[in-house]
Amino acid sequence: MKNRIVITKIEHRQKCYTAYLVFDENRSLQELQIFEPKDRSLLGHIYVGYVEKIVPNIQAAFIRVGDGQKCYLPLERFSPVYTKKLSKKPQLCEGDELLVQVIKDAVKTKDPVVSTRLTLHGRYCFLTTENTRLGVSQKLTGDTADRLRQLAESLCEGHKEDGYGLVLRTNAITVSREELRQDILDVIHQYHEVLKTGKCAKAGALIHREIPGYLSRLKSESMEVIDTVLTDCDNLYQETASFLPSLIENGKLKLYQDDAVSLATLYHLRGTIEELIGSRVWLPSGANIIIESLETLTVIDVNSGKNQSRKPETLFNINVEAAREIARQLRLRNISGMIIIDFINMESEEQQQKLIHVIREELKKDSVPARFVDITKLGLVELTRKKGYKSLREILI
């Protein structure tokens, strides 16, 4: 059996969100992502930004976009596309106008983060100004990768001069050459339109509106391991079918219709969310883990709980059970940054190495880059997980 994706609407504290769930072959929930209403998220939007202030000591600038929204622009790996340059100096100056893309939404007191490295998403590829390389997904190898790379090279002549690179997604192998060709040409055309429109637009203008987050996430999935994409919302069904018609052609996109029981009810979504907002997670063995998230650090404590056995093998098994559940909780809660885990103490070096191996293997299942860092002198496990979206708590609380 393959994975199932469920996309539905859910209300929480009188606000409506889009929920994106991934279930494994055993129909166990492995990933959950909640997307904010379109009017609350700026993620992926491209603006003509106005440089309000430059702060050299933190290598950053503050940019105004839209209706006066202040944004934070790190100046590392800075590659600007200016739409208006006040000074002849090559470096960024106050009063300059340039294209910026929102890469992180505002979080609590923090402003949205923007970048001068632009990314435009097609159905089967994405274009980036971060570099000028033409490539394919790392999951594609051999003759398939070579064939797709040659197609990209034939369609992207002059990409270095135009300042962009292109990467073909894993799902590029699921469509015909002509459909893929058209998708590449569409995203290149979109890029040139962004440049053209940006040079004529006023400061703060919205140049490109990103597609809904759930569609962006769905595009990144490898459809080879997905058997069904299920939704009970007609507008989500129509929007998905329009943007990813291949899901209709291969029979994977389905509209669930049952007025008595919604998908949110069928999959116990409300109860799951309440559990994920909480700090304590019970394990089948009777042990539990406690998760406390701060702004840039998450601390996780593993406790034997109701399991009173002090046998070394039992404690090791609890740690293994906890390691697997912790990796799952990181995905479900979308926890990022530095993560410190206090496992139950183990005297055996062999068991410690086995636990590290389990942690590494579980982190490989994550679609977001996550890695084991080290074990401190106090026996605490350090992990890191890249931040792509807000955590579940940041969105819902």
Contacts in CASP RR format, 6 or more apart in sequence:
PFRMAT RR
TARGET T0000
AUTHOR 0000-0000-0000
METHOD contacts of the structure
MODEL  1
MKNRIVITKIEHRQKCYTAYLVFDENRSLQELQIFEPKDRSLLGHIYVGY
VEKIVPNIQAAFIRVGDGQKCYLPLERFSPVYTKKLSKKPQLCEGDELLV
QVIKDAVKTKDPVVSTRLTLHGRYCFLTTENTRLGVSQKLTGDTADRLRQ
LAESLCEGHKEDGYGLVLRTNAITVSREELRQDILDVIHQYHEVLKTGKC
AKAGALIHREIPGYLSRLKSESMEVIDTVLTDCDNLYQETASFLPSLIEN
GKLKLYQDDAVSLATLYHLRGTIEELIGSRVWLPSGANIIIESLETLTVI
DVNSGKNQSRKPETLFNINVEAAREIARQLRLRNISGMIIIDFINMESEE
QQQKLIHVIREELKKDSVPARFVDITKLGLVELTRKKGYKSLREILI
1 25 0 8 1.000
1 26 0 8 1.000
1 227 0 8 1.000
2 25 0 8 1.000
2 225 0 8 1.000
2 226 0 8 1.000
2 227 0 8 1.000
3 22 0 8 1.000
3 23 0 8 1.000
3 24 0 8 1.000
3 25 0 8 1.000
3 30 0 8 1.000
3 225 0 8 1.000
3 226 0 8 1.000
3 227 0 8 1.000
4 22 0 8 1.000
4 23 0 8 1.000
4 27 0 8 1.000
4 226 0 8 1.000
4 227 0 8 1.000
4 228 0 8 1.000
4 229 0 8 1.000
4 230 0 8 1.000
5 20 0 8 1.000
5 21 0 8 1.000
5 22 0 8 1.000
5 23 0 8 1.000
5 218 0 8 1.000
5 221 0 8 1.000
5 226 0 8 1.000
5 228 0 8 1.000
5 229 0 8 1.000
5 230 0 8 1.000
6 19 0 8 1.000
6 20 0 8 1.000
6 21 0 8 1.000
6 23 0 8 1.000
6 230 0 8 1.000
6 231 0 8 1.000
6 263 0 8 1.000
6 267 0 8 1.000
7 18 0 8 1.000
7 19 0 8 1.000
7 20 0 8 1.000
7 21 0 8 1.000
7 214 0 8 1.000
7 218 0 8 1.000
7 229 0 8 1.000
7 230 0 8 1.000
7 231 0 8 1.000
7 233 0 8 1.000
7 236 0 8 1.000
7 240 0 8 1.000
8 18 0 8 1.000
8 19 0 8 1.000
8 21 0 8 1.000
8 231 0 8 1.000
8 232 0 8 1.000
8 233 0 8 1.000
8 236 0 8 1.000
8 262 0 8 1.000
8 263 0 8 1.000
8 264 0 8 1.000
8 269 0 8 1.000
9 16 0 8 1.000
9 17 0 8 1.000
9 18 0 8 1.000
9 19 0 8 1.000
9 233 0 8 1.000
9 236 0 8 1.000
9 264 0 8 1.000
10 16 0 8 1.000
10 17 0 8 1.000
10 19 0 8 1.000
10 34 0 8 1.000
10 264 0 8 1.000
10 269 0 8 1.000
10 270 0 8 1.000
10 273 0 8 1.000
11 17 0 8 1.000
12 270 0 8 1.000
12 273 0 8 1.000
12 396 0 8 1.000
13 396 0 8 1.000
15 37 0 8 1.000
16 37 0 8 1.000
17 34 0 8 1.000
17 35 0 8 1.000
17 36 0 8 1.000
17 37 0 8 1.000
17 395 0 8 1.000
17 396 0 8 1.000
18 34 0 8 1.000
18 35 0 8 1.000
18 212 0 8 1.000
18 213 0 8 1.000
18 214 0 8 1.000
18 236 0 8 1.000
19 32 0 8 1.000
19 33 0 8 1.000
19 34 0 8 1.000
19 35 0 8 1.000
19 264 0 8 1.000
19 269 0 8 1.000
20 31 0 8 1.000
20 32 0 8 1.000
20 33 0 8 1.000
20 34 0 8 1.000
20 35 0 8 1.000
20 214 0 8 1.000
20 217 0 8 1.000
20 218 0 8 1.000
21 29 0 8 1.000
21 31 0 8 1.000
21 32 0 8 1.000
21 267 0 8 1.000
21 269 0 8 1.000
22 29 0 8 1.000
22 30 0 8 1.000
22 31 0 8 1.000
22 32 0 8 1.000
23 29 0 8 1.000
23 30 0 8 1.000
24 30 0 8 1.000
29 267 0 8 1.000
29 272 0 8 1.000
29 332 0 8 1.000
30 328 0 8 1.000
30 331 0 8 1.000
30 332 0 8 1.000
30 365 0 8 1.000
31 331 0 8 1.000
31 332 0 8 1.000
31 367 0 8 1.000
32 272 0 8 1.000
32 273 0 8 1.000
32 276 0 8 1.000
32 331 0 8 1.000
32 332 0 8 1.000
32 334 0 8 1.000
32 392 0 8 1.000
33 214 0 8 1.000
33 217 0 8 1.000
33 334 0 8 1.000
33 389 0 8 1.000
34 273 0 8 1.000
34 392 0 8 1.000
34 395 0 8 1.000
34 396 0 8 1.000
35 41 0 8 1.000
35 212 0 8 1.000
35 213 0 8 1.000
35 214 0 8 1.000
36 105 0 8 1.000
36 390 0 8 1.000
36 395 0 8 1.000
38 212 0 8 1.000
41 105 0 8 1.000
41 213 0 8 1.000
42 69 0 8 1.000
42 102 0 8 1.000
42 105 0 8 1.000
42 106 0 8 1.000
42 112 0 8 1.000
43 102 0 8 1.000
43 103 0 8 1.000
43 104 0 8 1.000
43 105 0 8 1.000
43 210 0 8 1.000
43 213 0 8 1.000
43 389 0 8 1.000
44 101 0 8 1.000
44 102 0 8 1.000
44 103 0 8 1.000
44 119 0 8 1.000
44 208 0 8 1.000
44 210 0 8 1.000
45 101 0 8 1.000
45 102 0 8 1.000
45 206 0 8 1.000
45 208 0 8 1.000
45 209 0 8 1.000
45 210 0 8 1.000
46 99 0 8 1.000
46 100 0 8 1.000
46 101 0 8 1.000
46 102 0 8 1.000
46 118 0 8 1.000
46 194 0 8 1.000
46 206 0 8 1.000
46 207 0 8 1.000
46 208 0 8 1.000
47 65 0 8 1.000
47 66 0 8 1.000
47 99 0 8 1.000
47 100 0 8 1.000
47 101 0 8 1.000
47 102 0 8 1.000
47 114 0 8 1.000
47 204 0 8 1.000
47 205 0 8 1.000
47 206 0 8 1.000
47 207 0 8 1.000
48 65 0 8 1.000
48 83 0 8 1.000
48 97 0 8 1.000
48 98 0 8 1.000
48 99 0 8 1.000
48 198 0 8 1.000
48 201 0 8 1.000
48 202 0 8 1.000
48 203 0 8 1.000
48 204 0 8 1.000
48 205 0 8 1.000
48 207 0 8 1.000
49 63 0 8 1.000
49 64 0 8 1.000
49 65 0 8 1.000
49 71 0 8 1.000
49 97 0 8 1.000
49 98 0 8 1.000
49 99 0 8 1.000
49 100 0 8 1.000
49 114 0 8 1.000
49 203 0 8 1.000
49 204 0 8 1.000
50 63 0 8 1.000
50 64 0 8 1.000
50 65 0 8 1.000
50 95 0 8 1.000
50 96 0 8 1.000
50 97 0 8 1.000
50 203 0 8 1.000
50 204 0 8 1.000
51 61 0 8 1.000
51 62 0 8 1.000
51 63 0 8 1.000
51 92 0 8 1.000
51 93 0 8 1.000
51 94 0 8 1.000
51 95 0 8 1.000
51 96 0 8 1.000
51 97 0 8 1.000
51 98 0 8 1.000
52 61 0 8 1.000
52 62 0 8 1.000
52 63 0 8 1.000
52 64 0 8 1.000
52 70 0 8 1.000
52 94 0 8 1.000
52 95 0 8 1.000
53 61 0 8 1.000
53 62 0 8 1.000
53 94 0 8 1.000
54 60 0 8 1.000
54 61 0 8 1.000
54 62 0 8 1.000
54 92 0 8 1.000
54 93 0 8 1.000
54 94 0 8 1.000
55 61 0 8 1.000
55 62 0 8 1.000
59 74 0 8 1.000
59 75 0 8 1.000
59 76 0 8 1.000
60 72 0 8 1.000
60 73 0 8 1.000
60 74 0 8 1.000
60 75 0 8 1.000
61 73 0 8 1.000
61 75 0 8 1.000
61 92 0 8 1.000
62 70 0 8 1.000
62 71 0 8 1.000
62 72 0 8 1.000
62 73 0 8 1.000
62 111 0 8 1.000
63 70 0 8 1.000
63 71 0 8 1.000
63 72 0 8 1.000
63 73 0 8 1.000
63 100 0 8 1.000
63 114 0 8 1.000
64 70 0 8 1.000
64 71 0 8 1.000
64 203 0 8 1.000
64 204 0 8 1.000
65 71 0 8 1.000
65 100 0 8 1.000
65 102 0 8 1.000
65 114 0 8 1.000
65 204 0 8 1.000
65 206 0 8 1.000
66 204 0 8 1.000
66 205 0 8 1.000
66 206 0 8 1.000
68 204 0 8 1.000
69 111 0 8 1.000
69 112 0 8 1.000
70 111 0 8 1.000
71 100 0 8 1.000
71 102 0 8 1.000
71 111 0 8 1.000
71 112 0 8 1.000
71 113 0 8 1.000
71 114 0 8 1.000
72 110 0 8 1.000
72 111 0 8 1.000
72 112 0 8 1.000
72 113 0 8 1.000
72 114 0 8 1.000
73 100 0 8 1.000
73 113 0 8 1.000
73 114 0 8 1.000
73 115 0 8 1.000
73 116 0 8 1.000
74 113 0 8 1.000
74 115 0 8 1.000
75 92 0 8 1.000
77 117 0 8 1.000
77 130 0 8 1.000
78 92 0 8 1.000
78 116 0 8 1.000
79 116 0 8 1.000
79 117 0 8 1.000
79 129 0 8 1.000
79 130 0 8 1.000
80 92 0 8 1.000
80 98 0 8 1.000
80 99 0 8 1.000
80 116 0 8 1.000
81 98 0 8 1.000
81 99 0 8 1.000
81 116 0 8 1.000
81 118 0 8 1.000
81 129 0 8 1.000
81 195 0 8 1.000
82 96 0 8 1.000
82 97 0 8 1.000
82 98 0 8 1.000
83 97 0 8 1.000
83 98 0 8 1.000
83 99 0 8 1.000
83 198 0 8 1.000
83 199 0 8 1.000
83 201 0 8 1.000
84 96 0 8 1.000
84 97 0 8 1.000
84 98 0 8 1.000
84 203 0 8 1.000
85 93 0 8 1.000
85 96 0 8 1.000
85 97 0 8 1.000
86 93 0 8 1.000
86 95 0 8 1.000
86 96 0 8 1.000
87 93 0 8 1.000
87 96 0 8 1.000
92 98 0 8 1.000
97 203 0 8 1.000
98 116 0 8 1.000
99 116 0 8 1.000
99 118 0 8 1.000
99 194 0 8 1.000
99 195 0 8 1.000
99 198 0 8 1.000
99 207 0 8 1.000
100 114 0 8 1.000
100 115 0 8 1.000
100 116 0 8 1.000
101 114 0 8 1.000
101 115 0 8 1.000
101 116 0 8 1.000
101 117 0 8 1.000
101 118 0 8 1.000
101 119 0 8 1.000
101 208 0 8 1.000
102 112 0 8 1.000
102 113 0 8 1.000
102 114 0 8 1.000
103 113 0 8 1.000
103 114 0 8 1.000
103 115 0 8 1.000
104 112 0 8 1.000
104 113 0 8 1.000
104 387 0 8 1.000
104 388 0 8 1.000
105 112 0 8 1.000
105 389 0 8 1.000
105 390 0 8 1.000
106 112 0 8 1.000
107 390 0 8 1.000
107 394 0 8 1.000
108 295 0 8 1.000
108 394 0 8 1.000
116 129 0 8 1.000
117 128 0 8 1.000
117 129 0 8 1.000
117 130 0 8 1.000
118 128 0 8 1.000
118 129 0 8 1.000
118 191 0 8 1.000
118 194 0 8 1.000
119 126 0 8 1.000
119 127 0 8 1.000
119 128 0 8 1.000
119 129 0 8 1.000
119 130 0 8 1.000
120 126 0 8 1.000
120 127 0 8 1.000
120 128 0 8 1.000
120 187 0 8 1.000
120 190 0 8 1.000
120 191 0 8 1.000
120 194 0 8 1.000
120 208 0 8 1.000
121 187 0 8 1.000
121 210 0 8 1.000
121 211 0 8 1.000
121 216 0 8 1.000
121 219 0 8 1.000
122 183 0 8 1.000
122 186 0 8 1.000
122 187 0 8 1.000
122 219 0 8 1.000
123 171 0 8 1.000
123 183 0 8 1.000
123 219 0 8 1.000
123 243 0 8 1.000
123 244 0 8 1.000
123 246 0 8 1.000
124 168 0 8 1.000
124 169 0 8 1.000
124 171 0 8 1.000
124 172 0 8 1.000
124 175 0 8 1.000
124 179 0 8 1.000
124 180 0 8 1.000
124 183 0 8 1.000
124 184 0 8 1.000
125 152 0 8 1.000
125 166 0 8 1.000
125 167 0 8 1.000
125 168 0 8 1.000
125 169 0 8 1.000
125 172 0 8 1.000
125 180 0 8 1.000
125 183 0 8 1.000
125 184 0 8 1.000
125 187 0 8 1.000
126 166 0 8 1.000
126 167 0 8 1.000
126 169 0 8 1.000
126 187 0 8 1.000
127 164 0 8 1.000
127 165 0 8 1.000
127 166 0 8 1.000
127 187 0 8 1.000
127 188 0 8 1.000
127 190 0 8 1.000
127 191 0 8 1.000
128 164 0 8 1.000
128 165 0 8 1.000
128 166 0 8 1.000
128 167 0 8 1.000
129 163 0 8 1.000
129 164 0 8 1.000
129 165 0 8 1.000
130 165 0 8 1.000
131 165 0 8 1.000
132 159 0 8 1.000
132 160 0 8 1.000
132 163 0 8 1.000
132 164 0 8 1.000
132 165 0 8 1.000
133 165 0 8 1.000
134 149 0 8 1.000
134 152 0 8 1.000
134 153 0 8 1.000
134 156 0 8 1.000
134 159 0 8 1.000
134 165 0 8 1.000
134 166 0 8 1.000
134 167 0 8 1.000
135 149 0 8 1.000
135 152 0 8 1.000
135 166 0 8 1.000
135 167 0 8 1.000
135 168 0 8 1.000
136 145 0 8 1.000
136 148 0 8 1.000
136 149 0 8 1.000
136 152 0 8 1.000
136 167 0 8 1.000
136 168 0 8 1.000
136 172 0 8 1.000
137 167 0 8 1.000
137 168 0 8 1.000
137 169 0 8 1.000
137 170 0 8 1.000
137 172 0 8 1.000
139 170 0 8 1.000
139 222 0 8 1.000
140 148 0 8 1.000
140 168 0 8 1.000
140 170 0 8 1.000
140 172 0 8 1.000
140 173 0 8 1.000
144 173 0 8 1.000
148 168 0 8 1.000
148 172 0 8 1.000
148 173 0 8 1.000
148 180 0 8 1.000
149 168 0 8 1.000
151 177 0 8 1.000
151 180 0 8 1.000
151 181 0 8 1.000
151 184 0 8 1.000
152 166 0 8 1.000
152 168 0 8 1.000
152 184 0 8 1.000
155 181 0 8 1.000
155 184 0 8 1.000
155 185 0 8 1.000
155 188 0 8 1.000
156 165 0 8 1.000
156 166 0 8 1.000
156 184 0 8 1.000
156 188 0 8 1.000
159 165 0 8 1.000
159 166 0 8 1.000
162 191 0 8 1.000
162 192 0 8 1.000
164 188 0 8 1.000
164 191 0 8 1.000
166 184 0 8 1.000
166 187 0 8 1.000
166 188 0 8 1.000
168 180 0 8 1.000
168 184 0 8 1.000
169 219 0 8 1.000
169 220 0 8 1.000
170 222 0 8 1.000
170 224 0 8 1.000
171 219 0 8 1.000
171 221 0 8 1.000
171 222 0 8 1.000
171 223 0 8 1.000
171 246 0 8 1.000
172 180 0 8 1.000
174 223 0 8 1.000
174 224 0 8 1.000
174 246 0 8 1.000
174 250 0 8 1.000
175 183 0 8 1.000
175 246 0 8 1.000
179 246 0 8 1.000
190 208 0 8 1.000
194 207 0 8 1.000
194 208 0 8 1.000
197 207 0 8 1.000
198 205 0 8 1.000
198 207 0 8 1.000
201 207 0 8 1.000
210 216 0 8 1.000
211 243 0 8 1.000
212 239 0 8 1.000
214 236 0 8 1.000
215 239 0 8 1.000
215 240 0 8 1.000
215 243 0 8 1.000
215 244 0 8 1.000
218 229 0 8 1.000
218 240 0 8 1.000
218 244 0 8 1.000
219 244 0 8 1.000
220 367 0 8 1.000
223 246 0 8 1.000
223 247 0 8 1.000
223 250 0 8 1.000
223 252 0 8 1.000
226 252 0 8 1.000
227 252 0 8 1.000
228 252 0 8 1.000
228 254 0 8 1.000
229 240 0 8 1.000
229 247 0 8 1.000
229 252 0 8 1.000
229 253 0 8 1.000
229 254 0 8 1.000
230 254 0 8 1.000
230 256 0 8 1.000
230 263 0 8 1.000
231 237 0 8 1.000
231 240 0 8 1.000
231 253 0 8 1.000
231 254 0 8 1.000
231 255 0 8 1.000
231 256 0 8 1.000
231 263 0 8 1.000
232 255 0 8 1.000
232 256 0 8 1.000
232 257 0 8 1.000
232 258 0 8 1.000
232 262 0 8 1.000
232 263 0 8 1.000
234 255 0 8 1.000
237 253 0 8 1.000
237 255 0 8 1.000
240 247 0 8 1.000
240 253 0 8 1.000
241 247 0 8 1.000
241 248 0 8 1.000
241 253 0 8 1.000
244 253 0 8 1.000
247 253 0 8 1.000
256 263 0 8 1.000
263 269 0 8 1.000
264 270 0 8 1.000
273 392 0 8 1.000
273 396 0 8 1.000
275 281 0 8 1.000
276 329 0 8 1.000
276 332 0 8 1.000
276 333 0 8 1.000
276 392 0 8 1.000
277 392 0 8 1.000
277 393 0 8 1.000
277 396 0 8 1.000
277 397 0 8 1.000
278 291 0 8 1.000
279 290 0 8 1.000
279 291 0 8 1.000
279 292 0 8 1.000
280 288 0 8 1.000
280 289 0 8 1.000
280 290 0 8 1.000
280 291 0 8 1.000
281 288 0 8 1.000
281 289 0 8 1.000
281 290 0 8 1.000
281 291 0 8 1.000
281 325 0 8 1.000
281 329 0 8 1.000
282 288 0 8 1.000
283 289 0 8 1.000
283 318 0 8 1.000
283 321 0 8 1.000
283 322 0 8 1.000
283 325 0 8 1.000
284 321 0 8 1.000
285 307 0 8 1.000
285 317 0 8 1.000
285 318 0 8 1.000
285 321 0 8 1.000
286 305 0 8 1.000
286 306 0 8 1.000
286 307 0 8 1.000
287 302 0 8 1.000
287 303 0 8 1.000
287 304 0 8 1.000
287 305 0 8 1.000
287 306 0 8 1.000
287 307 0 8 1.000
287 318 0 8 1.000
287 321 0 8 1.000
287 322 0 8 1.000
288 303 0 8 1.000
288 305 0 8 1.000
289 300 0 8 1.000
289 301 0 8 1.000
289 302 0 8 1.000
289 303 0 8 1.000
289 322 0 8 1.000
289 325 0 8 1.000
289 326 0 8 1.000
289 329 0 8 1.000
290 300 0 8 1.000
290 301 0 8 1.000
290 303 0 8 1.000
291 298 0 8 1.000
291 299 0 8 1.000
291 300 0 8 1.000
291 329 0 8 1.000
291 333 0 8 1.000
291 335 0 8 1.000
292 298 0 8 1.000
292 299 0 8 1.000
292 300 0 8 1.000
292 301 0 8 1.000
293 333 0 8 1.000
293 335 0 8 1.000
293 391 0 8 1.000
293 393 0 8 1.000
296 337 0 8 1.000
296 338 0 8 1.000
297 337 0 8 1.000
297 338 0 8 1.000
297 339 0 8 1.000
297 340 0 8 1.000
298 335 0 8 1.000
298 337 0 8 1.000
298 338 0 8 1.000
298 339 0 8 1.000
298 340 0 8 1.000
299 339 0 8 1.000
299 340 0 8 1.000
299 342 0 8 1.000
300 326 0 8 1.000
300 339 0 8 1.000
300 340 0 8 1.000
300 341 0 8 1.000
300 342 0 8 1.000
301 341 0 8 1.000
301 342 0 8 1.000
302 318 0 8 1.000
302 319 0 8 1.000
302 322 0 8 1.000
302 341 0 8 1.000
302 342 0 8 1.000
302 343 0 8 1.000
302 344 0 8 1.000
303 344 0 8 1.000
304 315 0 8 1.000
304 318 0 8 1.000
304 344 0 8 1.000
307 314 0 8 1.000
307 318 0 8 1.000
309 315 0 8 1.000
312 346 0 8 1.000
312 347 0 8 1.000
312 348 0 8 1.000
312 351 0 8 1.000
315 344 0 8 1.000
315 345 0 8 1.000
315 346 0 8 1.000
316 346 0 8 1.000
316 348 0 8 1.000
316 351 0 8 1.000
316 354 0 8 1.000
316 355 0 8 1.000
318 344 0 8 1.000
319 343 0 8 1.000
319 344 0 8 1.000
319 346 0 8 1.000
319 351 0 8 1.000
319 355 0 8 1.000
320 354 0 8 1.000
320 355 0 8 1.000
320 358 0 8 1.000
322 343 0 8 1.000
323 343 0 8 1.000
323 355 0 8 1.000
323 358 0 8 1.000
323 359 0 8 1.000
323 362 0 8 1.000
324 358 0 8 1.000
324 362 0 8 1.000
326 341 0 8 1.000
326 362 0 8 1.000
327 359 0 8 1.000
327 362 0 8 1.000
327 363 0 8 1.000
327 365 0 8 1.000
327 366 0 8 1.000
327 370 0 8 1.000
328 362 0 8 1.000
329 335 0 8 1.000
330 339 0 8 1.000
330 366 0 8 1.000
330 370 0 8 1.000
330 383 0 8 1.000
330 385 0 8 1.000
331 365 0 8 1.000
331 366 0 8 1.000
331 367 0 8 1.000
331 368 0 8 1.000
332 392 0 8 1.000
333 391 0 8 1.000
333 392 0 8 1.000
333 393 0 8 1.000
334 368 0 8 1.000
334 388 0 8 1.000
334 389 0 8 1.000
334 390 0 8 1.000
334 391 0 8 1.000
334 392 0 8 1.000
335 385 0 8 1.000
335 391 0 8 1.000
336 368 0 8 1.000
336 385 0 8 1.000
336 386 0 8 1.000
336 387 0 8 1.000
336 388 0 8 1.000
336 391 0 8 1.000
337 384 0 8 1.000
337 385 0 8 1.000
337 386 0 8 1.000
337 387 0 8 1.000
338 382 0 8 1.000
338 383 0 8 1.000
338 384 0 8 1.000
339 382 0 8 1.000
339 383 0 8 1.000
339 384 0 8 1.000
339 385 0 8 1.000
340 380 0 8 1.000
340 381 0 8 1.000
340 382 0 8 1.000
340 383 0 8 1.000
341 380 0 8 1.000
341 381 0 8 1.000
341 382 0 8 1.000
341 383 0 8 1.000
342 379 0 8 1.000
342 380 0 8 1.000
342 381 0 8 1.000
343 355 0 8 1.000
343 379 0 8 1.000
343 381 0 8 1.000
345 379 0 8 1.000
346 352 0 8 1.000
346 355 0 8 1.000
352 375 0 8 1.000
356 372 0 8 1.000
356 375 0 8 1.000
356 381 0 8 1.000
359 372 0 8 1.000
359 381 0 8 1.000
359 383 0 8 1.000
360 372 0 8 1.000
363 370 0 8 1.000
363 371 0 8 1.000
363 372 0 8 1.000
363 383 0 8 1.000
366 385 0 8 1.000
368 385 0 8 1.000
368 386 0 8 1.000
368 388 0 8 1.000
369 385 0 8 1.000
369 386 0 8 1.000
370 383 0 8 1.000
370 384 0 8 1.000
370 385 0 8 1.000
370 386 0 8 1.000
371 383 0 8 1.000
371 384 0 8 1.000
372 381 0 8 1.000
372 382 0 8 1.000
372 383 0 8 1.000
373 382 0 8 1.000
373 383 0 8 1.000
373 384 0 8 1.000
374 381 0 8 1.000
374 382 0 8 1.000
375 381 0 8 1.000
375 382 0 8 1.000
376 382 0 8 1.000
END
